[in-house]
């Protein structure tokens, strides 16, 4: 599975939401993510991809869409 598939799978498992058809939609506005969900997502992404997501990078506008989350994971894997 590639990063995109893995991230979409994690979102689906955590929040029971298939966001594959809303890759650029704001997941907070769509009711998929909230502050607690963000914490759950960060912990799962860090464990799955063996990355550390700095708090400074977790602004709502930085990680609010599936595409931004996927891109963020890719960038952190290349650090």
C-alpha positions as CSV (number, residue, x, y, z in Angstrom):
1,X,0.0,0.0,0.0
2,X,1.3,3.5,-0.8
3,X,1.2,6.5,1.5
4,X,-2.1,7.8,0.1
5,X,-3.9,4.5,0.5
6,X,-2.5,4.1,4.0
7,X,-3.5,7.6,5.1
8,X,-7.0,7.1,3.6
9,X,-7.3,3.8,5.4
10,X,-6.3,5.3,8.7
11,X,-8.9,8.1,8.4
12,X,-11.5,5.5,7.4
13,X,-10.6,3.2,10.4
14,X,-10.4,6.0,13.0
15,X,-13.4,8.1,11.9
16,X,-15.5,5.7,9.8
17,X,-15.3,8.1,6.9
18,X,-14.3,7.4,3.3
19,X,-12.7,10.7,2.2
20,X,-11.4,9.4,-1.1
21,X,-13.9,11.5,-3.0
22,X,-13.2,14.6,-1.0
23,X,-9.4,14.9,-1.1
24,X,-9.4,18.7,-1.0
25,X,-12.4,19.3,1.3
26,X,-11.8,20.7,4.7
27,X,-12.2,17.6,7.0
28,X,-13.1,19.9,10.0
29,X,-15.9,21.5,8.1
30,X,-17.1,18.1,6.9
31,X,-17.3,16.9,10.5
32,X,-14.6,14.2,10.0
33,X,-12.0,15.8,12.2
34,X,-12.2,17.7,15.4
35,X,-9.5,18.5,18.0
36,X,-9.6,15.1,19.7
37,X,-9.7,13.4,16.3
38,X,-6.6,15.4,15.3
39,X,-4.7,14.0,18.2
40,X,-5.8,10.4,17.4
41,X,-4.8,10.9,13.8
42,X,-1.4,12.3,14.7
43,X,-0.6,9.4,17.0
44,X,-1.7,6.9,14.4
45,X,0.3,8.6,11.6
46,X,3.4,8.8,13.8
47,X,3.2,5.1,14.7
48,X,2.4,3.9,11.2
49,X,5.0,5.9,9.3
50,X,7.6,6.2,12.0
51,X,7.6,10.0,11.8
52,X,7.3,12.8,14.4
53,X,4.8,15.5,13.6
54,X,5.9,18.7,15.3
55,X,3.2,20.6,17.1
56,X,4.3,23.7,15.2
57,X,3.1,22.0,11.9
58,X,-0.3,21.0,13.2
59,X,-2.2,24.2,12.4
60,X,-5.7,23.5,11.3
61,X,-5.1,25.0,7.9
62,X,-1.9,23.0,7.4
63,X,-3.5,19.5,7.8
64,X,-7.2,20.1,7.1
65,X,-7.6,18.0,3.9
66,X,-6.6,14.5,3.0
67,X,-4.2,15.8,0.3
68,X,-2.5,18.0,2.9
69,X,-2.2,15.2,5.4
70,X,-0.7,12.9,2.7
71,X,1.8,15.6,1.6
72,X,2.7,16.3,5.2
73,X,3.5,12.6,5.8
74,X,5.6,12.4,2.6
75,X,7.6,15.5,3.6
76,X,8.2,14.2,7.1
77,X,9.4,10.9,5.8
78,X,12.0,12.7,3.7
79,X,13.5,14.7,6.6
